[in-house]
Amino acid sequence: MITIGPAIENGFYYDFDVDTPFTPEDLVRIEERMREIVKADHPFVREEATKERARALFPGEPYKEELLADIPDETVSLYRMGDFLDLCRGPHVPGRAAWARST
C-alpha cells in the first residue's frame, strides 16, 4: 500500500506499507520500471475532488484516510499520471520535458 510521497530537496519519495520488505533485487526492478515511466513522459494532470469522492477513489486505504482527515478544506487535489492517481497537494511540472527546461 502506498502511504505518502512528499517532495524533498532533489525530488520526492514514496513510503510503502508492505507485508514483506523490498529486497535489493526489488529495488533494481522498481528503478528500471521508473526509468521506463519517466521516458514515457506522461503529463501530470491535476484534478479536484470532494473529500467524499476522494475517499471513494481510495477505498480501504487508511493512510489516505488519515491524510484526508488532516486537510481542512472540503475540496482536495489529486494528480494523475497515466493510470496512476494519488492524493497530492502539488503543483507539478507538466512532465519530464518541462522539468528539464526549468532546471
Secondary structure by P-SEA (a helix, b strand, c coil): cccbbbbccccbbbbbbccccccaaaaaaaaaaaaaaaaacccbbbbbbcaaaaaaaccccaaaaaaaaaccccbbbbbbcccccccccccccccaaaaaaac
